[in-house]
């Protein structure tokens, strides 16, 4: 196990075994993570208890979402302490209180739009909020769009389309919005993050990434963007160096500030960083879809019966 990861200002220590579950429980795989202002950690996972809550030290606090979600995918904490839960299995987004009460549902659960139709949703992936409270949804697996909604859930407009040109997408997998209203989209299979204004107009892109999968905007004195990169998936390059899986920290201009991680199952190593969150101390929580990734790196074999780790904490040094 590495004692520390990264360098300079961006150094972290793995916290082995963080997050104690009740006996017999399993996260299976963690799709997304969020942290509230009390540094409680919300873990949106694909086990039998879709939303599991821990305190900062990893003590189990509770769970909810049983029978509500089909396939956890994206999680965003709003400024009003609500959770936006994106379920790609039933093609919907739900706005929930911190204790699991559903306040708003966008999309028709269980009724996907036609594949690549441009209409919401076909396996939506993540949700973000503008400073005004408008809602952005990346619609990634069965579509190639970003959809914008009013705070009340009224569809305003969409942009995108399948392709590799600026403003087109090849699996828009994650989305965040900064305080200026700019929208950042992880265009995963085009190995870039594209940037738009609130009207969907292309502003630029970051290209120094490999299959960017998760995004988290860090604020404070040094605003930055944390990016979870899945790393290669093709047999020909799956174990090639310097491609991930890893975590990268970029300035808001796209300059690389820090980068760490490598393929593996030891603390501080990764299989598939799929969700990221950072608490008030600068500690990073990484959710991984480890069961999905395991066969890719192990000659097609299924995960071992005891499972593989899908959540870890990295303490800022």
NORBEL-V967264 format. One line per field, one symbol per residue. ss: DSSP state (H for helix, E for strand, L for the rest). A space follows every 50 residues. Layout:
ss: ???
This chain:
ss: LLLLEEELLEEEEEELLLLLLLLLLLLLLEEEEEELLLLLEEEEELLLLL EEEELLLLLEEEEELLLLLLLEEEEEELLLLLEEEEELLLLEEEEELLLL LEEEEELLLLLLLLLLLLLLLLLEEEEEELLLLLEEEEELLLLLEEEEEL LLLLEEEEEELELLLLLLELLEEEEEELLLLLEEEEEHHHLEEEEELLLL LEEEEELLLLLEEEEEEELLLLLEEEEEELLLLLLLLLLLLLLLLEEEEE ELLLLEEEEELLELLLLLLELLEEEEEELLLLLEEEEELHHHHHHHHLLL LLLLLLLLLLEEEEEEL
